[in-house]
Amino acid sequence: MFDSKKFAASVRAERARVGLTQQQFADRLNVTVATISNWESGNSIPSMSTFFNMCEVLDCEPDTLYAWKQEVS
């Protein structure tokens, strides 16, 4: 199961790691700062194509950003 809060935290952390502001990150992805803010607060998630562009901009593997929550049965 996808964990949007972990995803949001990962995006924030990776953006900070590469030294980008939300505005710089938004500019590189051709989205608004509000969109970045929504991703980083867990209110929305990017499309698949944007997700892979994020990984390129952040120089990270998809697994670094994509947070899965293990289900216990």
N, C-alpha and C positions, 0 to 999 in steps of 0.2 A: 504494500500500500504506500502511496506517495505521501510524504510528510511536507506540507507547504511551509511550515515554520522552519524546518531544517534547511529546506531549499533557500528560503529567504536569508537565513543566516549565512549560508554558504556563498550566496551571491555577494552579500555585503563584505564578507571576509576576503573573497578573491578579488573584488574590486579594490579594496583597500591594499591588498598585497601588491597589486601592480601599480598602485599610486594614482588611480583615476578618481576624479570627482564624479558625482552623479551626472553632471552636465557633460563632461568629457565622455563618459560611458554611453550616455544617451546619443550624443553626436555620432559616435562610432557605430552605433547600432541603428541609426536613423529612426529613433523613437523619442518620445518626450521625457523630460525629467519626471513628470508625474507617473509615467509608465515604470520607470526604474524604481521610483518610490513604492509603487504598488507591488512590484516584484519583491523588493527588499522588506516589505512589511507583511508579506504572505497573503496579500489581497487578490493577487492574480498571478498567472504564470505565462511565460512567453510561448509563442508558437514553436513548433519543432524546428523550423528553419532558423528562427531567431535564437533559439536555444543553442544550436550548433555554432552560430555566429558569435554568441556570447563566449563559448568555449575558446574560439579562435582569438577573440579580443583579449580574453583573460589568460590565454596560454595555459589552459588546463584541460584535463580529460573530462568527458561528460560525467563520469562517476563521481568526480569531485563536487559537482554541483547538484546532481540528481540524488535526492535523499529518499531512501526507501525505508519504510517502517516494517520490521518483521512481524508478521501476524502469528500469534500464539494460538494453537488449536487445542 
